[in-house]
Amino acid sequence: MNAVPILKEKTHLPVVVDPSHGIGIRDYVAPMALAAVMAGADGILYETHEKPEEAASDGQQTLNFEESARLIQNLRRVYGLRKELV
């Protein structure tokens, strides 16, 4: 995530962050996603599954549908706040 501002400066391409693979622990995916947006990320990529403990892979870093919905709602709020601050 610390590369986000540097990448934004060096390229015209969108910068997308994957906090689920970056942190690898479900409890920290949402905070890292929100921090990535505040750092300037244009998009967030993460894993979601109805029952993460039953996912074929990466269940420990996968959000369930409720967690995913809450994250999307918070990402929209944080993105709006970022636009106000910049």
KEGUTI-492174 format. One line per 4 residues: number of its first residue (from 1); their letters; for each residue x, y, z of N, C-alpha, C, O. Coordinates in pm, whole numbers, plus 32768, in hexadecimal, padded with zeros to 4 digits. Example, Ala and Ser with C-alpha at 12.3 -4.5 7.8 and 13.67 -1.06 7.14 Angstrom:
BEGIN
1 = as = 8527/7DC7/830C/84CE/7E3E/830C/8528/7EB6/830C/8590/7EB4/834E ~ 8505/7F1F/82C4/8557/7F96/82CA/850A/8003/8313/853D/8072/8324
***
This chain:
BEGIN
1 = mnav = 8051/7F89/8000/8000/8000/8000/8056/807E/8000/802C/80E5/7FCD ~ 80CC/8075/8038/8121/80EC/803D/814F/8117/7FB1/8181/8186/7FA0 ~ 813F/80BF/7F4E/8164/80E1/7EC5/80F7/812F/7E7D/8111/8167/7E12 ~ 8080/8136/7EB3/8010/8177/7E6E/8030/8206/7E45/8021/8226/7DCF
5 = pilk = 805B/825D/7E9F/8074/82E7/7E74/80E4/82F2/7E0D/80E0/8349/7DB5 ~ 8147/829B/7E17/81B5/829D/7DB5/8182/8271/7D2D/81A1/82B0/7CC7 ~ 8134/8205/7D29/80FD/81D6/7CAB/80A0/823E/7C6D/80A1/8250/7BF4 ~ 8051/8282/7CBE/7FF7/82EA/7C8C/8046/835A/7C4A/8019/8396/7BE8
9 = ekth = 80BB/8376/7C80/8111/83E0/7C49/8154/83B5/7BC7/816B/8408/7B6F ~ 8174/8335/7BBA/81C5/8305/7B4B/8177/82CC/7AD5/81B3/82B0/7A6D ~ 80F4/82BA/7AE2/80A8/827F/7A75/8020/82C3/7A66/7FEA/82FC/7AC4 ~ 7FEC/82BA/79EE/7F65/82EC/79D6/7EFD/827D/79EA/7E85/8295/79E2
13 = lpvv = 7F2D/8205/7A04/7ED4/8191/7A13/7E93/818D/7A9E/7ECB/81C3/7AFD ~ 7E1F/814F/7AAA/7DE1/8140/7B2E/7E38/80E8/7B88/7E79/808B/7B59 ~ 7E36/8106/7C06/7E81/80B8/7C69/7E1A/806C/7CBE/7DC2/80A7/7CFC ~ 7E28/7FE7/7CBE/7DCB/7F90/7D06/7E19/7F43/7D71/7E87/7F12/7D58
17 = vdps = 7DE0/7F3B/7DE9/7E21/7EF9/7E5A/7DD1/7E7C/7E80/7D56/7E7C/7E7E ~ 7E19/7E12/7EA2/7DDD/7D94/7ECD/7E00/7D7C/7F60/7E63/7D38/7F7E ~ 7DB1/7DB2/7FBD/7DD3/7DA1/804A/7DC0/7D12/807D/7E00/7CEC/80DE ~ 7D6B/7CC4/803E/7D57/7C3C/8070/7DD6/7BE9/8060/7DF9/7B9D/80BB
21 = hgig = 7E1B/7BF5/7FF0/7E99/7BAE/7FE0/7F0C/7BF8/8023/7F6C/7BBA/8052 ~ 7F02/7C7B/8029/7F6C/7CCB/8067/7F79/7CB2/80FD/7FE8/7CAE/8132 ~ 7F07/7CA1/8141/7F0A/7C8F/81D2/7EF0/7BFD/81F9/7F28/7BCD/825C ~ 7E9C/7BB7/81AD/7E87/7B29/81C1/7E32/7AFF/8239/7E25/7A88/8254
25 = irdy = 7DF8/7B60/8280/7DA8/7B42/82F7/7D25/7B90/82EE/7D26/7C0B/82E5 ~ 7CB6/7B49/82F0/7C31/7B84/82DB/7C19/7C01/832F/7BE4/7C64/82FB ~ 7C3D/7C00/83AD/7C20/7C72/8405/7C64/7CF4/83DA/7C39/7D60/8404 ~ 7CCA/7CEB/8389/7D15/7D63/8362/7CFD/7D8E/82D2/7D32/7DF4/82A8
29 = vapm = 7CAF/7D41/8287/7C97/7D63/81FA/7C4F/7DE8/81EE/7C7B/7E3E/81A1 ~ 7BE4/7DFC/8237/7B97/7E78/822C/7BE9/7EF3/8255/7BEA/7F55/820A ~ 7C2D/7EF3/82C8/7C7C/7F69/82EA/7CE8/7F8A/8282/7D02/7FFE/8264 ~ 7D25/7F23/824C/7D8D/7F3B/81E6/7D50/7F6F/8164/7D8C/7FC2/8121
33 = alaa = 7CDA/7F3F/8141/7C95/7F70/80CA/7C72/8004/80D9/7C86/8052/807D ~ 7C40/8028/814D/7C1E/80B4/8166/7C9A/810D/8165/7C97/817C/8130 ~ 7D05/80DB/819F/7D83/8126/819E/7DB8/8137/8110/7DEE/81A0/80ED ~ 7DA8/80D0/80BE/7DD6/80D7/8033/7D8B/8143/7FE6/7DC7/818C/7F97
37 = vmag = 7D09/814D/7FFD/7CBC/81B6/7FBA/7CEB/823F/7FE7/7CF9/829A/7F96 ~ 7D04/824F/8068/7D36/82CF/8099/7DC1/82EE/8063/7DE6/8363/8056 ~ 7E0E/8287/8043/7E93/829B/800B/7E8D/82BE/7F76/7EF1/82E4/7F3A ~ 7E14/82B1/7F3B/7E04/82D7/7EAF/7DE0/8267/7E50/7DD6/827E/7DD8
41 = adgi = 7DCD/81ED/7E81/7DAB/817D/7E29/7D2B/819A/7DDB/7CCC/81D5/7E0F ~ 7D2A/816F/7D5E/7CB6/8181/7D08/7C54/810D/7D14/7BDF/8119/7CEE ~ 7C83/809E/7D47/7C2C/8029/7D55/7C61/7FC9/7DBC/7CD6/7FCC/7DE1 ~ 7C08/7F72/7DEA/7C2A/7F0E/7E4E/7BFE/7E86/7E19/7B92/7E77/7DE0
45 = lyet = 7C54/7E24/7E2B/7C38/7D9B/7E03/7C42/7D46/7E81/7CA7/7D49/7EC7 ~ 7BD9/7CF9/7E9E/7BDE/7CA1/7F13/7B86/7C28/7EF9/7B38/7C26/7E9A ~ 7B92/7BC4/7F4C/7B48/7B48/7F3D/7ACD/7B47/7F97/7AD1/7B74/800A ~ 7A60/7B12/7F62/79E6/7B03/7FB1/79A6/7A7C/7F91/79B0/7A49/7F22
49 = hekp = 7964/7A45/7FF5/7925/79C1/7FE7/78B5/79BB/804F/78C1/79F2/80BC ~ 7849/7977/802D/77DA/796B/808B/7807/7930/8111/77DD/795D/817B ~ 785D/78CB/810A/7893/788B/8182/792A/787D/816F/7958/7817/813B ~ 7977/78E1/8197/7A08/78DE/817F/7A4D/7861/81B2/7AAD/7832/8176
53 = eeaa = 7A1D/782A/8220/7A5C/77B2/8257/7A4A/773A/81FA/7A8E/76D5/8209 ~ 79EF/7744/8199/79DA/76DA/8138/7A12/76FC/80AE/7A02/76AF/8050 ~ 7A53/776E/80A2/7A8C/7798/8021/7AF6/7735/7FF3/7B3D/76FA/8045 ~ 7B01/7723/7F70/7B62/76C4/7F39/7BF1/76ED/7F58/7C49/7698/7F64
57 = sdgq = 7C07/776F/7F66/7C8D/779E/7F8B/7C83/7825/7FD2/7C20/786C/7FC4 ~ 7CE9/7845/801D/7CF9/78C9/805D/7C87/78F0/80BC/7C6D/7967/80CD ~ 7C45/7890/80F9/7BD7/78AE/8154/7BFD/790A/81C7/7BAA/7957/81F7 ~ 7C79/7902/81F3/7CA5/7953/8265/7CAB/79E8/8246/7CAF/7A3B/82A1
61 = qtln = 7CAA/7A0A/81C5/7CB0/7A98/819E/7C35/7AC3/8150/7C32/7B31/8118 ~ 7BD0/7A6E/814B/7B58/7A88/80FD/7AEA/7AC0/8154/7AD1/7A8D/81C1 ~ 7AA8/7B2A/8125/7A39/7B66/816E/79B8/7B1B/814E/79A6/7AEB/80DF ~ 795F/7B13/81B1/78DB/7ADC/8193/7886/7B4A/8154/78B2/7BBD/814C
65 = fees = 780E/7B29/8128/77BC/7B8A/80DF/7798/7C03/8133/7793/7C73/8100 ~ 777D/7BEE/81B3/775B/7C5F/820B/77D4/7CBB/821D/77C6/7D36/8216 ~ 7849/7C82/8234/78C3/7CD2/8242/78E0/7D1E/81C0/790B/7D91/81C2 ~ 78C8/7CDC/8151/78E0/7D1A/80CF/7882/7D91/80B9/78AE/7DFB/808C
69 = arli = 7803/7D80/80D9/77A2/7DEE/80C9/77C9/7E65/8121/77C1/7ED8/80F5 ~ 77F2/7E49/819B/781B/7EB4/81F7/7898/7EFB/81C2/78A2/7F75/81C9 ~ 78F6/7EAD/818C/796F/7EE9/8154/794E/7F43/80DE/7983/7FB2/80D4 ~ 78F9/7F15/8085/78D5/7F67/8011/7895/7FEA/803D/78B5/8054/8008
73 = qnlr = 783C/7FE3/809E/77FD/805C/80D3/7866/80BC/810C/7862/8134/80F2 ~ 78C4/8086/8159/792C/80DA/8194/798E/810E/812C/79BF/817F/8138 ~ 79AC/80BE/80C6/7A04/80EE/805B/79C7/8165/8013/7A0D/81C5/7FF3 ~ 7946/8160/7FFC/7901/81D1/7FBB/790C/824E/8012/7924/82BB/7FDE
77 = rvyg = 78F9/823F/8093/7904/82B1/80EE/7991/82EB/80EE/79A4/8364/80E4 ~ 79F4/8294/80F9/7A7F/82C1/8100/7AA9/8300/807C/7AF0/8364/807B ~ 7A7D/82C7/800C/7A9D/8301/7F8A/7A63/838F/7F81/7AA5/83EA/7F50 ~ 79E8/83A0/7FB0/79AA/8426/7FB1/79F8/8487/8008/7A0C/84FA/7FE2
81 = lrke = 7A25/8458/807A/7A74/84AB/80D3/7AF9/84D0/8091/7B24/8543/8098 ~ 7B39/8470/8050/7BB8/848B/800B/7BA5/84F6/7FA3/7BF9/854F/7F97 ~ 7B38/84F1/7F57/7B1E/8555/7EF0/7B0F/85E0/7F2E/7B38/8643/7EF3 ~ 7AD3/85E7/7FA4/7AC2/8667/7FE9/7B48/86A0/8017/7B5E/8719/8014
85 = lv = 7BA3/8647/8040/7C22/8673/8079/7C87/869A/800E/7CE1/86EA/8029 ~ 7C7B/8663/7F98/7CDF/867C/7F2F/7CBC/86F3/7EDD/7D05/8717/7E80
***
